[in-house]
Amino acid sequence: MDDYEHIDLDAGDLEEILSAPMETAERLSLLPLDEAYDVLRLLVSVSQEGGPLSREADRLAKAIAVRIPSEN
């Protein structure tokens, strides 16, 4: 994540980003499938690390996983 080292999000920032009046499915429709897989992998990684964003990352990972086809 070399290009994103300068980004420092905390739980409040994530909540603000995610509180936009758009549902998860609508957000996903804006992403190419390969980027949706990337986002899903990132969220799973964050949820497994623990910390202040892990619960929200886990919730979003589950919401995305049921809306995209299996990568296999």
Contacts in CASP RR format, 6 or more apart in sequence:
PFRMAT RR
TARGET T0000
AUTHOR 0000-0000-0000
METHOD contacts of the structure
MODEL  1
MDDYEHIDLDAGDLEEILSAPMETAERLSLLPLDEAYDVLRLLVSVSQEG
GPLSREADRLAKAIAVRIPSEN
9 17 0 8 1.000
9 53 0 8 1.000
10 52 0 8 1.000
10 53 0 8 1.000
11 52 0 8 1.000
11 53 0 8 1.000
11 56 0 8 1.000
14 53 0 8 1.000
14 56 0 8 1.000
15 56 0 8 1.000
18 56 0 8 1.000
18 60 0 8 1.000
24 60 0 8 1.000
24 63 0 8 1.000
24 64 0 8 1.000
24 67 0 8 1.000
25 67 0 8 1.000
28 36 0 8 1.000
28 64 0 8 1.000
28 67 0 8 1.000
28 68 0 8 1.000
31 39 0 8 1.000
33 68 0 8 1.000
33 69 0 8 1.000
36 64 0 8 1.000
36 68 0 8 1.000
37 68 0 8 1.000
37 71 0 8 1.000
39 64 0 8 1.000
40 61 0 8 1.000
40 64 0 8 1.000
40 65 0 8 1.000
40 68 0 8 1.000
43 57 0 8 1.000
43 58 0 8 1.000
43 60 0 8 1.000
43 61 0 8 1.000
43 64 0 8 1.000
44 57 0 8 1.000
44 61 0 8 1.000
46 53 0 8 1.000
46 54 0 8 1.000
46 57 0 8 1.000
47 54 0 8 1.000
47 55 0 8 1.000
47 57 0 8 1.000
47 58 0 8 1.000
47 61 0 8 1.000
48 54 0 8 1.000
END
